[in-house]
């Protein structure tokens, strides 16, 4: 996409309006000493200054700054390869960024509250706060064996997803307890738990890491089923492929199938944008754990499927206030993967590998905390 620096002469790099009341976002960033970052797949962009990170999405009348949502007078627009902001929004946002310790008069209550909060922080001594998941030492692990009870999950020739993930979940609990972790399970028997309730339980237990266990599947010809196999680790982020969207819809379908309140199979763009500020707190640690999962699983019987990592709107992860992943252990629709996931040897090996990933993740978090003097 756009590189106004390369396309226009230096004199045209000012925030020239596309029409009355509009300013060029990239040129605006340069004028205010901020960097400009465009993400064409998600249709989002970020303006980063020394003190602020302003996030926007094309077509959505919102912005966020350090987790604070801000209402915009007009949604950003993409026209002829350039991004345009309402001039009033641009003035308010950069006025706020330039004077973080003073209240800014604006029609946006979010901007007022953000500025007021910063003023209060500068005049009152900081009160100690308990560390949140993702920043503290890793102690409590929440294991979520997917499906259960009336919800069998995906079905193979000889097994059901709900049974395989429960067996592996129980073995994983034992392995983690050997390593000294406090371990909780959203279900430890064949019962149905709603998707929303799973994350609620994890939050009640004040978990440090949430691992949702699943088996993948495809509805295809026998030959195709033989070809598609392997494990995949998913984090909660906007999907970048149709395959990731399809997998999320399949896992989310249980909520709509059994009439869960506010159930949906897919998140809308505006819901993703509203989630982004909260996800920012945990996503780096979710990625960190995902890396440890890839290392631990490599060399095992079940290989990576494609790159082994994906992202989509899994409802079971949406409410978890902690680093979280959804692990598709293998394809139950593939006879080879299914056979291995059904054996005692295979289940023990998988559980041990996940446990190893958790332990190395814990060490990585501990090392990082030491560099911060915590």
BALOBA-1460 file (C-alpha; in Angstrom, 3 decimals):
// residues 374
<rec num="1" residu="x" x="0.000" y="0.000" z="0.000"/>
<rec num="2" residu="x" x="0.801" y="3.606" z="0.396"/>
<rec num="3" residu="x" x="4.138" y="5.291" z="0.568"/>
<rec num="4" residu="x" x="3.429" y="8.986" z="0.226"/>
<rec num="5" residu="x" x="7.095" y="9.696" z="0.962"/>
<rec num="6" residu="x" x="8.077" y="7.922" z="-2.238"/>
<rec num="7" residu="x" x="5.170" y="9.106" z="-4.371"/>
<rec num="8" residu="x" x="5.001" y="12.810" z="-3.607"/>
<rec num="9" residu="x" x="7.455" y="15.673" z="-3.552"/>
<rec num="10" residu="x" x="8.487" y="16.835" z="-0.079"/>
<rec num="11" residu="x" x="6.365" y="19.959" z="-0.333"/>
<rec num="12" residu="x" x="3.240" y="17.849" z="-0.772"/>
<rec num="13" residu="x" x="3.802" y="15.878" z="2.408"/>
<rec num="14" residu="x" x="1.663" y="18.295" z="4.386"/>
<rec num="15" residu="x" x="-1.727" y="17.035" z="5.534"/>
<rec num="16" residu="x" x="-3.501" y="18.064" z="2.337"/>
<rec num="17" residu="x" x="-7.268" y="17.604" z="2.506"/>
<rec num="18" residu="x" x="-8.933" y="15.209" z="0.054"/>
<rec num="19" residu="x" x="-11.999" y="17.369" z="0.611"/>
<rec num="20" residu="x" x="-12.985" y="19.906" z="3.215"/>
<rec num="21" residu="x" x="-12.295" y="18.799" z="6.792"/>
<rec num="22" residu="x" x="-10.052" y="15.820" z="5.954"/>
<rec num="23" residu="x" x="-6.343" y="15.334" z="6.614"/>
<rec num="24" residu="x" x="-3.858" y="12.792" z="5.299"/>
<rec num="25" residu="x" x="-3.039" y="10.292" z="8.099"/>
<rec num="26" residu="x" x="0.514" y="9.477" z="7.003"/>
<rec num="27" residu="x" x="1.476" y="13.116" z="6.493"/>
<rec num="28" residu="x" x="-0.170" y="13.993" z="9.821"/>
<rec num="29" residu="x" x="2.037" y="11.436" z="11.541"/>
<rec num="30" residu="x" x="5.184" y="12.942" z="10.016"/>
<rec num="31" residu="x" x="4.198" y="16.458" z="11.070"/>
<rec num="32" residu="x" x="3.813" y="15.299" z="14.665"/>
<rec num="33" residu="x" x="6.976" y="13.199" z="14.824"/>
<rec num="34" residu="x" x="5.049" y="9.912" z="14.841"/>
<rec num="35" residu="x" x="5.578" y="6.792" z="12.760"/>
<rec num="36" residu="x" x="2.865" y="5.401" z="10.501"/>
<rec num="37" residu="x" x="2.103" y="1.672" z="10.156"/>
<rec num="38" residu="x" x="-0.489" y="0.229" z="7.760"/>
<rec num="39" residu="x" x="-1.865" y="-3.341" z="7.916"/>
<rec num="40" residu="x" x="-3.720" y="-3.975" z="4.644"/>
<rec num="41" residu="x" x="-5.169" y="-7.379" z="5.564"/>
<rec num="42" residu="x" x="-6.903" y="-6.091" z="8.693"/>
<rec num="43" residu="x" x="-7.502" y="-2.611" z="7.176"/>
<rec num="44" residu="x" x="-6.033" y="-1.041" z="10.316"/>
<rec num="45" residu="x" x="-3.275" y="1.499" z="10.904"/>
<rec num="46" residu="x" x="-1.262" y="2.834" z="13.837"/>
<rec num="47" residu="x" x="0.326" y="6.202" z="14.576"/>
<rec num="48" residu="x" x="3.133" y="5.766" z="17.113"/>
<rec num="49" residu="x" x="4.744" y="8.695" z="18.939"/>
<rec num="50" residu="x" x="7.155" y="8.701" z="21.880"/>
<rec num="51" residu="x" x="4.251" y="8.660" z="24.331"/>
<rec num="52" residu="x" x="1.196" y="7.364" z="22.471"/>
<rec num="53" residu="x" x="0.087" y="4.527" z="20.213"/>
<rec num="54" residu="x" x="-3.088" y="5.513" z="18.363"/>
<rec num="55" residu="x" x="-4.851" y="2.625" z="16.638"/>
<rec num="56" residu="x" x="-7.512" y="2.970" z="13.938"/>
<rec num="57" residu="x" x="-9.555" y="0.790" z="11.589"/>
<rec num="58" residu="x" x="-10.895" y="1.856" z="8.208"/>
<rec num="59" residu="x" x="-14.659" y="2.421" z="8.360"/>
<rec num="60" residu="x" x="-14.924" y="2.309" z="12.171"/>
<rec num="61" residu="x" x="-15.532" y="5.546" z="14.145"/>
<rec num="62" residu="x" x="-13.258" y="4.520" z="17.027"/>
<rec num="63" residu="x" x="-9.594" y="4.765" z="17.992"/>
<rec num="64" residu="x" x="-7.691" y="3.403" z="20.944"/>
<rec num="65" residu="x" x="-4.727" y="4.716" z="22.891"/>
<rec num="66" residu="x" x="-3.061" y="2.472" z="25.493"/>
<rec num="67" residu="x" x="-6.298" y="0.543" z="25.985"/>
<rec num="68" residu="x" x="-8.499" y="3.661" z="26.186"/>
<rec num="69" residu="x" x="-11.291" y="3.705" z="23.608"/>
<rec num="70" residu="x" x="-11.904" y="7.026" z="21.852"/>
<rec num="71" residu="x" x="-14.989" y="7.965" z="19.830"/>
<rec num="72" residu="x" x="-14.247" y="9.648" z="16.501"/>
<rec num="73" residu="x" x="-16.415" y="12.229" z="14.767"/>
<rec num="74" residu="x" x="-15.936" y="10.367" z="11.512"/>
<rec num="75" residu="x" x="-14.509" y="6.968" z="10.575"/>
<rec num="76" residu="x" x="-11.145" y="6.931" z="8.753"/>
<rec num="77" residu="x" x="-11.502" y="6.446" z="4.995"/>
<rec num="78" residu="x" x="-9.321" y="4.892" z="2.314"/>
<rec num="79" residu="x" x="-9.457" y="6.905" z="-0.914"/>
<rec num="80" residu="x" x="-7.159" y="6.547" z="-3.940"/>
<rec num="81" residu="x" x="-4.449" y="4.801" z="-1.958"/>
<rec num="82" residu="x" x="-4.407" y="7.334" z="0.882"/>
<rec num="83" residu="x" x="-5.945" y="7.274" z="4.358"/>
<rec num="84" residu="x" x="-7.929" y="10.293" z="5.538"/>
<rec num="85" residu="x" x="-8.966" y="11.376" z="9.028"/>
<rec num="86" residu="x" x="-11.487" y="14.001" z="10.020"/>
<rec num="87" residu="x" x="-9.565" y="17.214" z="10.764"/>
<rec num="88" residu="x" x="-11.369" y="17.711" z="14.092"/>
<rec num="89" residu="x" x="-10.405" y="14.175" z="15.172"/>
<rec num="90" residu="x" x="-6.804" y="14.742" z="14.129"/>
<rec num="91" residu="x" x="-6.602" y="17.985" z="16.099"/>
<rec num="92" residu="x" x="-8.125" y="16.463" z="19.236"/>
<rec num="93" residu="x" x="-6.021" y="13.309" z="19.146"/>
<rec num="94" residu="x" x="-2.706" y="15.043" z="18.697"/>
<rec num="95" residu="x" x="-3.623" y="17.777" z="21.163"/>
<rec num="96" residu="x" x="-4.261" y="15.003" z="23.689"/>
<rec num="97" residu="x" x="-0.968" y="13.349" z="22.841"/>
<rec num="98" residu="x" x="0.901" y="16.619" z="23.169"/>
<rec num="99" residu="x" x="-0.597" y="17.497" z="26.561"/>
<rec num="100" residu="x" x="-1.199" y="14.239" z="28.436"/>
<rec num="101" residu="x" x="-1.340" y="15.908" z="31.865"/>
<rec num="102" residu="x" x="-4.104" y="18.390" z="31.159"/>
<rec num="103" residu="x" x="-7.787" y="17.925" z="30.517"/>
<rec num="104" residu="x" x="-8.660" y="18.443" z="26.863"/>
<rec num="105" residu="x" x="-11.984" y="20.004" z="25.922"/>
<rec num="106" residu="x" x="-13.606" y="17.678" z="23.428"/>
<rec num="107" residu="x" x="-16.939" y="16.181" z="22.535"/>
<rec num="108" residu="x" x="-15.380" y="12.787" z="23.185"/>
<rec num="109" residu="x" x="-15.879" y="11.704" z="26.781"/>
<rec num="110" residu="x" x="-13.198" y="9.067" z="26.235"/>
<rec num="111" residu="x" x="-10.596" y="11.738" z="25.512"/>
<rec num="112" residu="x" x="-11.662" y="13.704" z="28.592"/>
<rec num="113" residu="x" x="-11.463" y="10.680" z="30.854"/>
<rec num="114" residu="x" x="-8.091" y="9.661" z="29.437"/>
<rec num="115" residu="x" x="-6.608" y="13.119" z="30.027"/>
<rec num="116" residu="x" x="-8.128" y="13.377" z="33.505"/>
<rec num="117" residu="x" x="-6.741" y="9.986" z="34.424"/>
<rec num="118" residu="x" x="-3.266" y="11.047" z="33.336"/>
<rec num="119" residu="x" x="-3.542" y="14.270" z="35.363"/>
<rec num="120" residu="x" x="-4.563" y="12.331" z="38.454"/>
<rec num="121" residu="x" x="-1.672" y="9.940" z="37.961"/>
<rec num="122" residu="x" x="0.788" y="12.821" z="37.903"/>
<rec num="123" residu="x" x="-0.446" y="14.367" z="41.174"/>
<rec num="124" residu="x" x="-1.166" y="11.325" z="43.311"/>
<rec num="125" residu="x" x="1.317" y="8.682" z="44.439"/>
<rec num="126" residu="x" x="0.859" y="5.398" z="42.620"/>
<rec num="127" residu="x" x="-0.890" y="2.742" z="44.653"/>
<rec num="128" residu="x" x="0.494" y="-0.793" z="44.504"/>
<rec num="129" residu="x" x="-1.530" y="-3.114" z="42.276"/>
<rec num="130" residu="x" x="-1.528" y="-6.853" z="41.993"/>
<rec num="131" residu="x" x="0.267" y="-8.029" z="38.874"/>
<rec num="132" residu="x" x="-1.943" y="-9.325" z="36.094"/>
<rec num="133" residu="x" x="-1.662" y="-12.538" z="34.110"/>
<rec num="134" residu="x" x="1.083" y="-12.260" z="31.525"/>
<rec num="135" residu="x" x="3.296" y="-10.072" z="33.721"/>
<rec num="136" residu="x" x="3.609" y="-12.151" z="36.898"/>
<rec num="137" residu="x" x="5.243" y="-15.517" z="37.552"/>
<rec num="138" residu="x" x="3.432" y="-18.430" z="35.888"/>
<rec num="139" residu="x" x="1.778" y="-20.618" z="38.512"/>
<rec num="140" residu="x" x="-1.838" y="-21.493" z="37.623"/>
<rec num="141" residu="x" x="-2.571" y="-23.342" z="34.380"/>
<rec num="142" residu="x" x="-6.143" y="-23.813" z="33.139"/>
<rec num="143" residu="x" x="-6.717" y="-26.818" z="30.882"/>
<rec num="144" residu="x" x="-9.879" y="-26.754" z="28.781"/>
<rec num="145" residu="x" x="-10.754" y="-30.092" z="27.154"/>
<rec num="146" residu="x" x="-13.090" y="-28.999" z="24.349"/>
<rec num="147" residu="x" x="-16.697" y="-30.137" z="23.851"/>
<rec num="148" residu="x" x="-18.121" y="-32.811" z="26.192"/>
<rec num="149" residu="x" x="-21.470" y="-34.353" z="27.175"/>
<rec num="150" residu="x" x="-24.084" y="-33.882" z="24.461"/>
<rec num="151" residu="x" x="-21.465" y="-32.162" z="22.300"/>
<rec num="152" residu="x" x="-19.233" y="-34.903" z="20.852"/>
<rec num="153" residu="x" x="-17.122" y="-32.521" z="18.820"/>
<rec num="154" residu="x" x="-15.553" y="-33.838" z="15.627"/>
<rec num="155" residu="x" x="-15.930" y="-37.542" z="14.944"/>
<rec num="156" residu="x" x="-13.371" y="-39.901" z="13.473"/>
<rec num="157" residu="x" x="-13.873" y="-43.462" z="12.280"/>
<rec num="158" residu="x" x="-13.322" y="-44.872" z="15.758"/>
<rec num="159" residu="x" x="-13.404" y="-41.986" z="18.208"/>
<rec num="160" residu="x" x="-14.957" y="-38.705" z="19.309"/>
<rec num="161" residu="x" x="-13.054" y="-35.460" z="19.856"/>
<rec num="162" residu="x" x="-14.527" y="-34.964" z="23.335"/>
<rec num="163" residu="x" x="-13.034" y="-38.246" z="24.599"/>
<rec num="164" residu="x" x="-9.543" y="-37.786" z="23.163"/>
<rec num="165" residu="x" x="-9.084" y="-34.266" z="24.519"/>
<rec num="166" residu="x" x="-10.394" y="-35.231" z="27.948"/>
<rec num="167" residu="x" x="-7.924" y="-38.106" z="28.213"/>
<rec num="168" residu="x" x="-5.008" y="-35.929" z="27.142"/>
<rec num="169" residu="x" x="-6.190" y="-33.143" z="29.442"/>
<rec num="170" residu="x" x="-6.130" y="-35.442" z="32.471"/>
<rec num="171" residu="x" x="-2.634" y="-36.686" z="31.620"/>
<rec num="172" residu="x" x="-1.455" y="-33.113" z="31.095"/>
<rec num="173" residu="x" x="-2.788" y="-32.148" z="34.525"/>
<rec num="174" residu="x" x="-0.702" y="-34.898" z="36.134"/>
<rec num="175" residu="x" x="2.429" y="-33.879" z="34.244"/>
<rec num="176" residu="x" x="2.039" y="-30.215" z="35.176"/>
<rec num="177" residu="x" x="1.376" y="-31.032" z="38.836"/>
<rec num="178" residu="x" x="4.655" y="-32.976" z="38.880"/>
<rec num="179" residu="x" x="6.345" y="-29.728" z="37.847"/>
<rec num="180" residu="x" x="4.715" y="-27.850" z="40.717"/>
<rec num="181" residu="x" x="1.984" y="-25.993" z="38.834"/>
<rec num="182" residu="x" x="-1.460" y="-25.313" z="40.244"/>
<rec num="183" residu="x" x="-3.703" y="-26.909" z="37.613"/>
<rec num="184" residu="x" x="-7.422" y="-26.425" z="36.990"/>
<rec num="185" residu="x" x="-9.638" y="-28.157" z="34.411"/>
<rec num="186" residu="x" x="-12.827" y="-26.686" z="32.975"/>
<rec num="187" residu="x" x="-14.114" y="-30.249" z="32.869"/>
<rec num="188" residu="x" x="-12.636" y="-33.492" z="34.206"/>
<rec num="189" residu="x" x="-15.450" y="-35.760" z="33.073"/>
<rec num="190" residu="x" x="-17.866" y="-36.144" z="30.166"/>
<rec num="191" residu="x" x="-20.048" y="-33.112" z="30.766"/>
<rec num="192" residu="x" x="-21.136" y="-30.173" z="28.599"/>
<rec num="193" residu="x" x="-19.764" y="-26.744" z="29.526"/>
<rec num="194" residu="x" x="-20.800" y="-23.645" z="27.562"/>
<rec num="195" residu="x" x="-18.034" y="-21.821" z="25.701"/>
<rec num="196" residu="x" x="-18.522" y="-18.597" z="27.645"/>
<rec num="197" residu="x" x="-18.448" y="-20.407" z="30.964"/>
<rec num="198" residu="x" x="-15.047" y="-21.954" z="30.215"/>
<rec num="199" residu="x" x="-13.324" y="-18.567" z="30.070"/>
<rec num="200" residu="x" x="-15.302" y="-17.405" z="33.115"/>
<rec num="201" residu="x" x="-13.971" y="-20.346" z="35.114"/>
<rec num="202" residu="x" x="-10.419" y="-19.566" z="34.032"/>
<rec num="203" residu="x" x="-10.845" y="-15.978" z="35.214"/>
<rec num="204" residu="x" x="-12.353" y="-17.058" z="38.532"/>
<rec num="205" residu="x" x="-9.307" y="-19.265" z="39.098"/>
<rec num="206" residu="x" x="-7.036" y="-16.315" z="38.238"/>
<rec num="207" residu="x" x="-5.180" y="-18.390" z="35.677"/>
<rec num="208" residu="x" x="-1.805" y="-17.492" z="34.208"/>
<rec num="209" residu="x" x="-2.249" y="-19.539" z="31.032"/>
<rec num="210" residu="x" x="-5.327" y="-20.986" z="29.300"/>
<rec num="211" residu="x" x="-4.937" y="-24.034" z="27.018"/>
<rec num="212" residu="x" x="-8.010" y="-25.243" z="25.123"/>
<rec num="213" residu="x" x="-7.555" y="-28.746" z="23.687"/>
<rec num="214" residu="x" x="-9.260" y="-29.825" z="20.449"/>
<rec num="215" residu="x" x="-9.018" y="-32.210" z="17.482"/>
<rec num="216" residu="x" x="-9.215" y="-30.869" z="13.952"/>
<rec num="217" residu="x" x="-11.315" y="-32.333" z="11.128"/>
<rec num="218" residu="x" x="-12.261" y="-31.765" z="7.514"/>
<rec num="219" residu="x" x="-15.285" y="-32.874" z="5.529"/>
<rec num="220" residu="x" x="-13.695" y="-34.134" z="2.314"/>
<rec num="221" residu="x" x="-13.058" y="-37.129" z="0.098"/>
<rec num="222" residu="x" x="-11.230" y="-40.142" z="1.586"/>
<rec num="223" residu="x" x="-8.153" y="-39.252" z="-0.436"/>
<rec num="224" residu="x" x="-8.175" y="-35.678" z="0.830"/>
<rec num="225" residu="x" x="-8.579" y="-36.857" z="4.419"/>
<rec num="226" residu="x" x="-5.435" y="-38.965" z="4.004"/>
<rec num="227" residu="x" x="-3.494" y="-35.894" z="2.931"/>
<rec num="228" residu="x" x="-4.645" y="-33.384" z="5.550"/>
<rec num="229" residu="x" x="-3.108" y="-34.068" z="8.953"/>
<rec num="230" residu="x" x="-1.002" y="-32.454" z="11.663"/>
<rec num="231" residu="x" x="-1.231" y="-30.164" z="14.675"/>
<rec num="232" residu="x" x="-1.939" y="-26.424" z="14.778"/>
<rec num="233" residu="x" x="-1.694" y="-23.847" z="17.582"/>
<rec num="234" residu="x" x="-4.166" y="-20.946" z="17.394"/>
<rec num="235" residu="x" x="-4.196" y="-17.590" z="19.158"/>
<rec num="236" residu="x" x="-7.044" y="-15.094" z="19.345"/>
<rec num="237" residu="x" x="-6.536" y="-12.618" z="16.528"/>
<rec num="238" residu="x" x="-8.222" y="-11.564" z="13.327"/>
<rec num="239" residu="x" x="-8.026" y="-14.497" z="10.870"/>
<rec num="240" residu="x" x="-5.760" y="-14.118" z="7.860"/>
<rec num="241" residu="x" x="-7.055" y="-17.044" z="5.818"/>
<rec num="242" residu="x" x="-10.347" y="-18.666" z="4.893"/>
<rec num="243" residu="x" x="-9.102" y="-21.907" z="6.440"/>
<rec num="244" residu="x" x="-8.646" y="-20.256" z="9.841"/>
<rec num="245" residu="x" x="-12.097" y="-18.675" z="9.576"/>
<rec num="246" residu="x" x="-13.642" y="-22.057" z="8.776"/>
<rec num="247" residu="x" x="-11.978" y="-23.750" z="11.750"/>
<rec num="248" residu="x" x="-13.145" y="-21.018" z="14.107"/>
<rec num="249" residu="x" x="-16.713" y="-21.272" z="12.780"/>
<rec num="250" residu="x" x="-16.679" y="-25.025" z="13.366"/>
<rec num="251" residu="x" x="-15.424" y="-24.682" z="16.942"/>
<rec num="252" residu="x" x="-17.840" y="-21.805" z="17.637"/>
<rec num="253" residu="x" x="-20.836" y="-23.589" z="16.142"/>
<rec num="254" residu="x" x="-21.448" y="-25.464" z="19.387"/>
<rec num="255" residu="x" x="-22.545" y="-22.207" z="21.029"/>
<rec num="256" residu="x" x="-25.209" y="-21.488" z="18.419"/>
<rec num="257" residu="x" x="-26.177" y="-25.158" z="18.145"/>
<rec num="258" residu="x" x="-27.035" y="-25.401" z="21.836"/>
<rec num="259" residu="x" x="-28.586" y="-21.966" z="22.204"/>
<rec num="260" residu="x" x="-25.892" y="-20.245" z="24.249"/>
<rec num="261" residu="x" x="-26.756" y="-16.621" z="25.049"/>
<rec num="262" residu="x" x="-25.152" y="-14.087" z="22.671"/>
<rec num="263" residu="x" x="-23.702" y="-16.952" z="20.651"/>
<rec num="264" residu="x" x="-22.158" y="-16.272" z="17.259"/>
<rec num="265" residu="x" x="-19.920" y="-18.167" z="14.873"/>
<rec num="266" residu="x" x="-17.818" y="-15.212" z="13.766"/>
<rec num="267" residu="x" x="-16.727" y="-11.836" z="15.164"/>
<rec num="268" residu="x" x="-17.532" y="-8.678" z="13.219"/>
<rec num="269" residu="x" x="-14.804" y="-6.127" z="12.333"/>
<rec num="270" residu="x" x="-16.049" y="-3.725" z="14.983"/>
<rec num="271" residu="x" x="-15.964" y="-6.481" z="17.632"/>
<rec num="272" residu="x" x="-12.368" y="-7.246" z="16.672"/>
<rec num="273" residu="x" x="-11.438" y="-3.608" z="17.017"/>
<rec num="274" residu="x" x="-13.022" y="-3.337" z="20.457"/>
<rec num="275" residu="x" x="-11.219" y="-6.511" z="21.539"/>
<rec num="276" residu="x" x="-7.843" y="-5.297" z="20.352"/>
<rec num="277" residu="x" x="-7.038" y="-3.087" z="23.327"/>
<rec num="278" residu="x" x="-7.702" y="-5.912" z="25.770"/>
<rec num="279" residu="x" x="-5.839" y="-8.483" z="23.689"/>
<rec num="280" residu="x" x="-2.795" y="-6.226" z="23.656"/>
<rec num="281" residu="x" x="-2.190" y="-7.113" z="27.308"/>
<rec num="282" residu="x" x="-1.835" y="-10.821" z="26.621"/>
<rec num="283" residu="x" x="-1.040" y="-11.406" z="22.962"/>
<rec num="284" residu="x" x="2.754" y="-11.259" z="23.227"/>
<rec num="285" residu="x" x="2.732" y="-13.919" z="25.936"/>
<rec num="286" residu="x" x="0.275" y="-15.988" z="23.911"/>
<rec num="287" residu="x" x="2.760" y="-15.841" z="21.029"/>
<rec num="288" residu="x" x="5.616" y="-16.651" z="23.387"/>
<rec num="289" residu="x" x="3.845" y="-19.779" z="24.591"/>
<rec num="290" residu="x" x="2.958" y="-20.708" z="21.003"/>
<rec num="291" residu="x" x="6.672" y="-20.651" z="20.120"/>
<rec num="292" residu="x" x="7.399" y="-23.009" z="23.006"/>
<rec num="293" residu="x" x="4.601" y="-25.297" z="21.808"/>
<rec num="294" residu="x" x="6.123" y="-25.518" z="18.340"/>
<rec num="295" residu="x" x="9.534" y="-26.393" z="19.796"/>
<rec num="296" residu="x" x="8.059" y="-29.025" z="22.093"/>
<rec num="297" residu="x" x="5.872" y="-30.657" z="19.437"/>
<rec num="298" residu="x" x="8.574" y="-30.772" z="16.766"/>
<rec num="299" residu="x" x="10.030" y="-34.257" z="16.526"/>
<rec num="300" residu="x" x="6.786" y="-35.895" z="17.621"/>
<rec num="301" residu="x" x="4.661" y="-38.353" z="15.692"/>
<rec num="302" residu="x" x="2.132" y="-35.686" z="14.655"/>
<rec num="303" residu="x" x="3.827" y="-33.042" z="12.508"/>
<rec num="304" residu="x" x="2.955" y="-29.394" z="11.951"/>
<rec num="305" residu="x" x="0.022" y="-28.705" z="9.672"/>
<rec num="306" residu="x" x="1.190" y="-25.940" z="7.323"/>
<rec num="307" residu="x" x="3.170" y="-23.490" z="9.486"/>
<rec num="308" residu="x" x="1.659" y="-24.818" z="12.694"/>
<rec num="309" residu="x" x="0.368" y="-21.420" z="13.833"/>
<rec num="310" residu="x" x="-2.857" y="-19.556" z="13.092"/>
<rec num="311" residu="x" x="-5.291" y="-17.054" z="14.488"/>
<rec num="312" residu="x" x="-9.057" y="-16.683" z="14.461"/>
<rec num="313" residu="x" x="-12.037" y="-15.637" z="16.551"/>
<rec num="314" residu="x" x="-12.432" y="-18.621" z="18.835"/>
<rec num="315" residu="x" x="-15.211" y="-17.766" z="21.273"/>
<rec num="316" residu="x" x="-13.728" y="-19.974" z="23.977"/>
<rec num="317" residu="x" x="-10.686" y="-17.645" z="24.062"/>
<rec num="318" residu="x" x="-12.534" y="-14.317" z="23.825"/>
<rec num="319" residu="x" x="-13.304" y="-13.932" z="27.526"/>
<rec num="320" residu="x" x="-10.049" y="-15.328" z="28.932"/>
<rec num="321" residu="x" x="-8.176" y="-12.529" z="30.731"/>
<rec num="322" residu="x" x="-4.780" y="-14.203" z="30.383"/>
<rec num="323" residu="x" x="-2.445" y="-15.552" z="27.699"/>
<rec num="324" residu="x" x="-4.409" y="-18.246" z="25.857"/>
<rec num="325" residu="x" x="-4.163" y="-20.696" z="22.967"/>
<rec num="326" residu="x" x="-6.402" y="-23.227" z="21.279"/>
<rec num="327" residu="x" x="-4.449" y="-26.364" z="20.383"/>
<rec num="328" residu="x" x="-5.725" y="-28.556" z="17.553"/>
<rec num="329" residu="x" x="-3.753" y="-31.689" z="18.472"/>
<rec num="330" residu="x" x="-4.261" y="-33.479" z="15.157"/>
<rec num="331" residu="x" x="-6.876" y="-34.344" z="12.542"/>
<rec num="332" residu="x" x="-9.377" y="-36.854" z="13.823"/>
<rec num="333" residu="x" x="-10.545" y="-37.171" z="10.199"/>
<rec num="334" residu="x" x="-7.096" y="-38.546" z="9.299"/>
<rec num="335" residu="x" x="-6.717" y="-42.236" z="10.189"/>
<rec num="336" residu="x" x="-3.029" y="-41.885" z="11.074"/>
<rec num="337" residu="x" x="-3.513" y="-38.924" z="13.406"/>
<rec num="338" residu="x" x="-6.628" y="-40.463" z="14.934"/>
<rec num="339" residu="x" x="-4.898" y="-43.775" z="15.647"/>
<rec num="340" residu="x" x="-2.027" y="-42.047" z="17.441"/>
<rec num="341" residu="x" x="-4.300" y="-39.769" z="19.483"/>
<rec num="342" residu="x" x="-6.289" y="-42.814" z="20.628"/>
<rec num="343" residu="x" x="-3.329" y="-44.814" z="21.993"/>
<rec num="344" residu="x" x="-2.109" y="-44.553" z="25.586"/>
<rec num="345" residu="x" x="1.437" y="-44.031" z="24.297"/>
<rec num="346" residu="x" x="0.345" y="-41.244" z="21.949"/>
<rec num="347" residu="x" x="-1.727" y="-39.434" z="24.564"/>
<rec num="348" residu="x" x="1.102" y="-39.592" z="27.112"/>
<rec num="349" residu="x" x="3.617" y="-38.289" z="24.581"/>
<rec num="350" residu="x" x="1.365" y="-35.375" z="23.612"/>
<rec num="351" residu="x" x="0.704" y="-34.474" z="27.255"/>
<rec num="352" residu="x" x="4.422" y="-34.563" z="28.074"/>
<rec num="353" residu="x" x="5.243" y="-32.296" z="25.146"/>
<rec num="354" residu="x" x="2.616" y="-29.730" z="26.138"/>
<rec num="355" residu="x" x="3.886" y="-29.873" z="29.730"/>
<rec num="356" residu="x" x="7.424" y="-29.223" z="28.493"/>
<rec num="357" residu="x" x="6.170" y="-26.181" z="26.577"/>
<rec num="358" residu="x" x="4.488" y="-24.818" z="29.709"/>
<rec num="359" residu="x" x="7.655" y="-25.286" z="31.768"/>
<rec num="360" residu="x" x="9.898" y="-23.549" z="29.220"/>
<rec num="361" residu="x" x="7.343" y="-20.757" z="28.890"/>
<rec num="362" residu="x" x="7.390" y="-20.305" z="32.654"/>
<rec num="363" residu="x" x="11.191" y="-20.051" z="32.577"/>
<rec num="364" residu="x" x="11.065" y="-17.509" z="29.749"/>
<rec num="365" residu="x" x="8.629" y="-15.310" z="31.686"/>
<rec num="366" residu="x" x="10.774" y="-15.606" z="34.811"/>
<rec num="367" residu="x" x="13.906" y="-14.582" z="32.889"/>
<rec num="368" residu="x" x="12.141" y="-11.589" z="31.400"/>
<rec num="369" residu="x" x="10.929" y="-10.490" z="34.828"/>
<rec num="370" residu="x" x="14.497" y="-10.672" z="36.119"/>
<rec num="371" residu="x" x="15.676" y="-8.304" z="33.386"/>
<rec num="372" residu="x" x="13.033" y="-5.848" z="34.649"/>
<rec num="373" residu="x" x="14.237" y="-6.220" z="38.235"/>
<rec num="374" residu="x" x="11.065" y="-7.882" z="39.468"/>
